[in-house]
Amino acid sequence: MLNPSWRAQRGMSIWLWLFVLAVLGYTIMMGVRLAPWYFEALSVKKIVEDVAREYRGKDVSKRELWSTINKRLDINQIDKVNREHFKVVREGKQKLIVIQYDIQQHLIGNLDALMHFKFAAPLTGPPAG
C-alpha cells in the first residue's frame, strides 16, 4: 500500500524546474552562438563545390582557383577563410580543391567551442556542361 502523502506529491519541485530551465537556457545559448558558424560553413562548402564544378576538366592554376574562391567568399562576407586554408591536392589520379579551417567560439567563462571544418571537391573528371 502506498503512503497517502505520496499521492499528494505531483509534478516537479522548484529545484528540478530550475535545473531543467538552466540546461534548456544553456542549450539555446550554445545554439545561438554556434549556429552562425555552421551556416557559414555550408556557404563555404557550396562555394568549393561550385568552383570545382566550374573548373572541372580544365587546366587552371592554383592562383586562379583561389582568386575565384576568394571573390565568392567576399561576396558572402566570409572572412574566417583565408589563403592558408586553401590547397589543391592530388590523390591518385584525382585532383581536389580542399579548404580546411578551425573556428574557436567563446561560450561562457573559460569554456570555448572549437569547430573544425574541411571541405573537398574534385577538379578532375568530365567538364561541367
C-alpha positions as CSV (number, residue, x, y, z in Angstrom):
1,M,0.0,0.0,0.0
2,L,1.3,3.4,-0.9
3,N,1.8,6.2,1.6
4,P,-1.0,8.7,1.3
5,S,1.4,11.6,1.3
6,W,3.0,10.3,-2.0
7,R,-0.3,10.7,-3.8
8,A,-0.4,14.4,-2.9
9,Q,3.1,15.0,-4.4
10,R,2.7,15.5,-8.1
11,G,5.0,17.3,-10.6
12,M,8.5,18.6,-10.3
13,S,9.9,20.5,-7.4
14,I,11.2,24.1,-7.9
15,W,14.8,22.9,-7.8
16,L,14.1,20.4,-10.6
17,W,12.4,23.1,-12.7
18,L,15.3,25.5,-12.2
19,F,17.7,22.8,-13.3
20,V,15.7,22.0,-16.4
21,L,15.5,25.7,-17.3
22,A,19.2,26.1,-16.8
23,V,20.0,23.2,-19.1
24,L,17.5,24.5,-21.6
25,G,18.9,28.0,-21.4
26,Y,22.5,26.8,-21.9
27,T,21.5,24.7,-24.9
28,I,19.7,27.6,-26.5
29,M,22.7,29.9,-25.8
30,M,25.1,27.3,-27.5
31,G,22.8,27.1,-30.5
32,V,22.6,30.9,-30.8
33,R,26.4,31.2,-30.6
34,L,27.4,28.2,-32.8
35,A,24.7,28.1,-35.5
36,P,26.0,31.1,-37.5
37,W,29.4,29.3,-38.0
38,Y,27.7,26.2,-39.3
39,F,25.6,28.3,-41.7
40,E,28.8,30.0,-42.8
41,A,30.4,26.6,-43.3
42,L,27.6,25.5,-45.5
43,S,28.2,28.5,-47.7
44,V,32.0,27.7,-47.9
45,K,31.1,24.1,-48.9
46,K,28.8,25.3,-51.6
47,I,31.5,27.7,-52.9
48,V,34.1,25.0,-53.1
49,E,31.7,22.6,-54.9
50,D,30.6,25.3,-57.4
51,V,34.1,26.4,-58.2
52,A,35.2,22.8,-58.6
53,R,32.3,22.2,-60.9
54,E,33.0,25.3,-62.9
55,Y,36.7,24.4,-63.5
56,R,36.3,20.6,-63.7
57,G,38.3,19.2,-66.6
58,K,40.0,22.5,-67.3
59,D,43.7,23.3,-66.9
60,V,43.7,26.1,-64.3
61,S,46.3,27.5,-61.9
62,K,46.1,27.4,-58.2
63,R,46.2,31.2,-58.2
64,E,43.2,31.5,-60.5
65,L,41.2,29.0,-58.3
66,W,41.9,30.9,-55.2
67,S,41.0,34.2,-56.8
68,T,37.6,32.8,-57.8
69,I,37.0,31.3,-54.4
70,N,38.1,34.5,-52.6
71,K,35.8,36.6,-54.7
72,R,32.9,34.4,-53.7
73,L,33.9,34.4,-50.1
74,D,34.0,38.2,-50.2
75,I,30.5,38.4,-51.8
76,N,29.2,36.2,-48.9
77,Q,31.1,38.2,-46.3
78,I,33.1,35.2,-45.1
79,D,36.3,36.4,-43.5
80,K,37.4,33.4,-41.4
81,V,38.7,31.5,-44.5
82,N,41.9,32.8,-46.0
83,R,44.8,31.7,-48.3
84,E,46.5,29.4,-45.8
85,H,43.3,27.3,-45.5
86,F,43.2,26.6,-49.3
87,K,45.0,23.7,-51.0
88,V,44.9,21.8,-54.3
89,V,45.9,18.2,-53.6
90,R,46.3,15.2,-55.8
91,E,45.0,11.8,-54.5
92,G,45.9,9.2,-57.0
93,K,44.6,10.3,-60.4
94,Q,42.2,12.8,-58.8
95,K,42.9,16.4,-58.2
96,L,40.9,18.1,-55.3
97,I,40.2,21.6,-54.0
98,V,40.5,21.4,-50.2
99,I,39.6,24.1,-47.7
100,Q,40.3,23.3,-44.1
101,Y,39.9,25.7,-41.2
102,D,39.0,25.9,-37.5
103,I,36.8,28.4,-35.6
104,Q,37.1,28.9,-31.9
105,Q,34.0,30.4,-30.3
106,H,33.8,31.6,-26.7
107,L,30.9,30.2,-24.8
108,I,31.0,31.1,-21.1
109,G,33.7,31.7,-18.6
110,N,36.8,29.8,-19.7
111,L,34.8,27.4,-21.9
112,D,35.2,27.6,-25.7
113,A,34.0,25.5,-28.6
114,L,36.4,24.5,-31.3
115,M,34.8,23.8,-34.7
116,H,36.8,22.1,-37.4
117,F,35.7,22.3,-41.0
118,K,37.1,20.5,-44.0
119,F,35.6,20.6,-47.5
120,A,36.9,19.0,-50.7
121,A,35.6,18.8,-54.2
122,P,37.1,17.0,-57.3
123,L,38.6,19.1,-60.1
124,T,39.2,16.1,-62.4
125,G,36.5,14.4,-64.4
126,P,34.3,15.4,-67.3
127,P,34.0,19.2,-67.8
128,A,30.8,20.8,-66.4
129,G,28.4,21.4,-69.1
